[in-house]
Amino acid sequence: MKETALKTEYRCRVVSQQFKADSWNDFQIGAILYSPRVPLEQADALLVLYDPSDELLRFTGPKLWFTIEPSWHSHFHSHPVGKRLVQDLDATERAFYGHPDARYRVPHPTYSGTLSRPRVDSVRRAVVATVNNFGGRLWFLKSHFRTRNRMILDPRVELFGLPEAWAQFRHFPKLWIRRPPENYMGRASPAAADDEHIQFLSAYKVAVCLENCAEANYFTEKFVYAVRAGCIPVYHAHATVKTSFLSGARWIDPADFAFSPRRTIDFALNQDQMEFRSINDAWLESGILADSDERKMLPKLHEIISGKLAIREC
């Protein structure tokens, strides 16, 4: 079949509540104009970011749903539209970090444009953990509520998070609805997207990285923040993450200590922080995280959308 070039301009409708797409300016990549103001019935393609949208069910043309949440998320199991999307959409109409087809595998963003390392001069021999959202399963938890969250309940861990989040953190023990854990410091850390957060973490020797799960190719900003801060990361990763994103990095895995908080933290606090910094700074500079730059998200999605339109034109 003879290839047919893309038309001069296609129009792709963009939808996202999470990323407030309605406030975006129109932008063009290649032959495609992306806009939240293109009516669905006049769109050549549809791009939905993050939130489940019934427009994906109504639109019959080329479409793509890009998600970043882990597989257990309510979007896929309890959201009435999300459940239908998981069942009804073709595999080629979804893009996410763990897609079995590499063409539709878009990494979770871990930074945006810069891997700056703002660090304080004085580092305490202490451990920090930050929780600024709620609903995550947190990789180190045990299934029974009496042993759940043991790692961050260790009194040596200084725990920060949004004060109003604790009562809603549905996977935490119910007793925390009445009061936060004793090692909770009573406030949130600085905004996660800001260098101020990196600098805040840098005052601690060890950072417990609270990833929401350990599943194939799921890797977010938590580990990267700890490394940028110069901390020794305590982290547990899926095998696919170890051999891809984390190749060349160094961290402490609680699995090596049977997930014992005491043994894991004792070991981490007794390590040479400068040795970890040297190895992990080289890892940051290696370029291995390039594909997880947030600025590459839309170009990668554009590549998928333009491919769909080209196939349709043929």
C-alpha positions as CSV (number, residue, x, y, z in Angstrom):
1,M,0.0,0.0,0.0
2,K,1.4,3.4,-1.0
3,E,2.0,5.7,2.0
4,T,-0.2,8.8,2.2
5,A,1.2,11.9,3.9
6,L,-0.8,13.5,6.7
7,K,-3.1,16.3,5.8
8,T,-1.9,19.9,6.3
9,E,-3.7,20.0,9.6
10,Y,-5.6,17.6,11.8
11,R,-7.5,18.7,14.9
12,C,-7.2,16.7,18.1
13,R,-9.4,17.4,21.0
14,V,-7.6,17.3,24.4
15,V,-9.5,16.4,27.6
16,S,-8.1,16.4,31.2
17,Q,-9.6,17.6,34.5
18,Q,-6.4,16.6,36.5
19,F,-4.1,18.7,34.3
20,K,-6.7,21.5,33.8
21,A,-6.6,21.1,30.0
22,D,-9.5,23.6,29.6
23,S,-7.1,26.4,30.5
24,W,-4.4,25.4,28.0
25,N,-3.7,27.4,24.9
26,D,-4.0,25.6,21.5
27,F,-0.7,24.2,20.3
28,Q,0.5,22.5,17.2
29,I,2.9,19.6,16.8
30,G,3.6,18.7,13.2
31,A,0.4,18.5,11.2
32,I,-1.8,18.2,14.3
33,L,-3.5,21.1,16.2
34,Y,-4.2,20.1,19.8
35,S,-7.0,22.0,21.6
36,P,-9.5,21.5,24.4
37,R,-11.9,23.8,22.4
38,V,-12.3,21.5,19.4
39,P,-15.9,20.0,19.6
40,L,-15.9,16.3,19.8
41,E,-18.0,15.9,16.7
42,Q,-15.5,18.0,14.7
43,A,-12.4,16.4,16.0
44,D,-10.1,14.2,13.9
45,A,-8.7,12.5,17.0
46,L,-9.2,12.5,20.8
47,L,-6.5,12.6,23.5
48,V,-7.6,12.1,27.1
49,L,-5.0,12.6,29.9
50,Y,-5.3,10.9,33.3
51,D,-9.0,11.1,34.2
52,P,-11.5,8.6,32.8
53,S,-13.8,10.4,30.3
54,D,-17.0,9.1,28.6
55,E,-15.9,11.0,25.5
56,L,-13.6,8.0,24.9
57,L,-16.7,5.8,24.8
58,R,-18.6,8.1,22.5
59,F,-15.9,9.0,20.0
60,T,-15.5,6.6,17.1
61,G,-12.3,8.0,15.6
62,P,-8.6,7.6,16.6
63,K,-8.3,8.1,20.3
64,L,-5.9,7.6,23.1
65,W,-6.2,7.5,26.9
66,F,-2.9,8.3,28.8
67,T,-2.8,7.2,32.4
68,I,0.0,7.4,35.1
69,E,-1.6,5.7,38.1
70,P,-0.8,2.1,39.1
71,S,-3.0,-0.8,38.2
72,W,-4.8,-0.9,41.6
73,H,-6.1,2.7,41.2
74,S,-9.8,3.5,41.6
75,H,-9.8,4.8,38.0
76,F,-9.7,1.3,36.8
77,H,-11.7,-0.6,39.4
78,S,-14.4,1.6,40.9
79,H,-14.8,4.6,38.6
80,P,-18.0,3.8,36.5
81,V,-16.5,5.2,33.3
82,G,-13.0,4.0,34.0
83,K,-14.1,0.4,34.5
84,R,-15.8,0.5,31.1
85,L,-12.8,2.0,29.5
86,V,-10.6,-0.8,30.8
87,Q,-13.0,-3.4,29.3
88,D,-14.0,-1.6,26.0
89,L,-10.9,0.2,24.7
90,D,-8.5,-1.6,22.4
91,A,-5.0,-2.0,23.7
92,T,-3.8,0.5,21.1
93,E,-6.2,3.1,22.5
94,R,-4.3,3.2,25.8
95,A,-0.9,4.5,26.7
96,F,0.8,4.0,30.1
97,Y,4.1,3.1,31.8
98,G,3.5,-0.7,31.7
99,H,2.0,-1.2,28.3
100,P,3.0,-4.6,26.9
101,D,3.6,-3.0,23.5
102,A,6.6,-0.6,23.7
103,R,5.0,1.7,21.1
104,Y,2.4,2.7,23.7
105,R,4.7,2.6,26.7
106,V,5.0,6.1,28.1
107,P,7.0,6.4,31.3
108,H,5.7,8.1,34.4
109,P,7.3,11.6,34.6
110,T,10.1,11.8,37.1
111,Y,11.2,15.4,36.6
112,S,10.6,18.4,34.3
113,G,13.5,19.8,32.3
114,T,16.1,19.9,35.0
115,L,17.7,17.5,37.5
116,S,19.0,20.3,39.7
117,R,20.5,19.3,43.1
118,P,19.9,22.1,45.6
119,R,21.4,20.7,48.8
120,V,22.0,22.1,52.3
121,D,25.5,22.1,53.8
122,S,24.6,20.4,57.1
123,V,23.1,16.9,57.0
124,R,21.6,15.2,60.0
125,R,22.1,11.5,60.7
126,A,18.3,11.0,60.5
127,V,15.6,9.5,58.3
128,V,12.8,11.3,56.5
129,A,9.6,10.1,54.7
130,T,7.0,12.3,53.1
131,V,3.4,11.5,52.2
132,N,1.6,14.3,50.5
133,N,-1.3,12.4,48.9
134,F,-3.5,9.5,50.1
135,G,-4.8,6.2,48.7
136,G,-1.4,4.5,47.9
137,R,-0.7,1.0,48.9
138,L,3.0,1.7,49.6
139,W,5.3,-1.1,48.6
140,F,6.6,-2.1,52.0
141,L,3.3,-2.7,53.7
142,K,2.2,-6.0,55.1
143,S,-1.4,-7.2,54.4
144,H,-2.5,-7.3,58.1
145,F,-3.4,-4.0,59.7
146,R,-1.3,-4.8,62.8
147,T,2.0,-4.8,60.8
148,R,1.0,-2.4,58.1
149,N,3.2,0.7,57.6
150,R,5.9,-0.6,59.9
151,M,8.7,1.1,58.0
152,I,7.4,4.7,58.5
153,L,6.2,4.0,62.0
154,D,9.8,3.5,63.2
155,P,10.4,6.3,65.7
156,R,13.6,7.3,63.9
157,V,11.7,8.2,60.8
158,E,10.5,11.9,60.7
159,L,7.2,11.7,58.9
160,F,5.7,14.6,57.0
161,G,2.5,14.9,55.0
162,L,-0.7,16.9,54.5
163,P,-2.4,17.1,57.9
164,E,-5.9,16.6,56.4
165,A,-4.8,13.5,54.5
166,W,-4.3,11.1,57.4
167,A,-8.0,10.5,58.2
168,Q,-8.5,9.8,54.5
169,F,-5.5,7.5,53.9
170,R,-7.7,4.5,53.5
171,H,-4.9,1.9,53.6
172,F,-3.6,3.2,57.0
173,P,-4.8,1.7,60.2
174,K,-8.1,3.1,61.4
175,L,-6.7,4.3,64.7
176,W,-4.9,7.0,62.7
177,I,-8.3,8.5,62.0
178,R,-8.3,9.5,65.7
179,R,-4.7,10.7,65.7
180,P,-1.6,10.7,63.5
181,P,1.4,8.4,64.2
182,E,3.6,9.7,67.0
183,N,6.6,10.3,64.6
184,Y,4.4,12.5,62.4
185,M,5.9,16.0,62.5
186,G,2.5,17.8,62.1
187,R,3.1,19.4,58.7
188,A,3.6,18.7,55.0
189,S,7.0,19.0,53.4
190,P,7.4,21.8,50.7
191,A,5.7,21.3,47.4
192,A,7.0,18.2,45.6
193,A,7.4,19.9,42.3
194,D,9.7,22.6,43.7
195,D,13.5,22.7,44.3
196,E,12.5,23.6,47.9
197,H,11.3,20.1,48.4
198,I,14.7,18.7,47.2
199,Q,16.5,21.0,49.5
200,F,14.2,20.0,52.4
201,L,15.1,16.3,51.9
202,S,18.8,17.1,51.6
203,A,19.0,17.8,55.3
204,Y,18.5,14.1,56.0
205,K,21.0,11.3,55.5
206,V,18.4,8.7,54.6
207,A,15.1,9.1,52.7
208,V,12.4,6.4,52.7
209,C,10.9,6.6,49.2
210,L,7.2,5.9,49.4
211,E,6.4,4.4,46.0
212,N,2.7,3.5,45.5
213,C,3.5,0.0,44.3
214,A,6.1,-2.3,42.8
215,E,4.9,-3.4,39.4
216,A,6.4,-3.7,35.9
217,N,8.0,-0.5,34.7
218,Y,6.3,1.6,37.4
219,F,8.9,4.3,38.4
220,T,8.0,7.8,39.6
221,E,9.7,10.9,41.0
222,K,10.2,9.6,44.6
223,F,13.5,7.9,44.1
224,V,14.8,10.7,41.8
225,Y,13.9,13.3,44.4
226,A,15.9,11.4,47.1
227,V,18.9,11.1,44.8
228,R,18.8,14.8,43.8
229,A,18.8,15.6,47.5
230,G,21.9,13.5,48.0
231,C,20.1,11.1,50.5
232,I,20.7,7.4,50.8
233,P,17.5,6.0,49.2
234,V,15.5,3.3,50.9
235,Y,13.5,1.8,48.0
236,H,12.0,-1.4,46.7
237,A,11.6,-1.8,43.0
238,H,10.1,-4.2,40.5
239,A,12.7,-6.3,38.6
240,T,11.9,-4.4,35.4
241,V,12.7,-1.1,37.1
242,K,16.0,-2.4,38.5
243,T,17.3,-3.4,35.1
244,S,16.1,-0.2,33.3
245,F,15.7,3.1,35.1
246,L,17.8,2.1,38.1
247,S,20.7,0.6,36.2
248,G,23.8,2.1,37.7
249,A,22.1,3.6,40.7
250,R,22.6,2.5,44.3
251,W,20.0,2.2,47.1
252,I,19.0,0.2,50.1
253,D,16.3,-2.4,49.5
254,P,14.2,-3.5,52.5
255,A,13.7,-6.8,50.8
256,D,17.3,-7.6,51.6
257,F,16.4,-7.4,55.3
258,A,13.1,-9.2,55.2
259,F,11.4,-5.8,55.2
260,S,12.5,-5.3,58.8
261,P,12.4,-1.6,59.6
262,R,15.0,-1.8,62.3
263,R,17.5,-3.7,60.3
264,T,16.9,-1.7,57.1
265,I,17.2,1.7,58.9
266,D,20.2,0.6,61.0
267,F,22.1,-0.5,57.9
268,A,21.2,2.7,55.9
269,L,22.3,5.0,58.7
270,N,25.6,3.3,59.0
271,Q,26.5,3.6,55.2
272,D,28.9,6.1,53.7
273,Q,26.6,8.8,52.3
274,M,29.3,10.4,50.1
275,E,29.8,7.0,48.4
276,F,26.1,6.8,47.6
277,R,26.1,10.4,46.4
278,S,29.0,9.8,44.1
279,I,27.4,6.8,42.4
280,N,24.0,8.3,42.2
281,D,25.1,11.7,40.9
282,A,26.8,9.9,38.1
283,W,23.6,8.0,37.5
284,L,21.7,11.3,37.3
285,E,24.1,12.6,34.8
286,S,24.2,9.5,32.6
287,G,21.0,10.4,30.7
288,I,19.2,7.2,31.7
289,L,16.2,9.3,32.9
290,A,15.8,11.2,29.6
291,D,12.6,9.5,28.5
292,S,10.9,10.3,31.8
293,D,11.3,14.0,31.4
294,E,7.8,15.4,31.7
295,R,8.4,17.6,28.7
296,K,8.7,14.5,26.5
297,M,5.2,13.2,27.4
298,L,3.2,15.2,24.8
299,P,5.7,14.6,22.0
300,K,5.5,10.8,22.7
301,L,1.7,10.9,22.8
302,H,1.8,13.0,19.6
303,E,3.8,10.3,17.9
304,I,1.1,7.7,18.8
305,I,-1.8,10.0,17.7
306,S,-0.1,11.0,14.4
307,G,0.5,7.3,13.7
308,K,-3.2,6.5,14.2
309,L,-4.2,9.4,11.8
310,A,-1.7,8.3,9.2
311,I,-3.0,4.7,9.3
312,R,-6.6,6.1,9.0
313,E,-5.7,8.3,6.1
314,C,-4.1,5.3,4.2
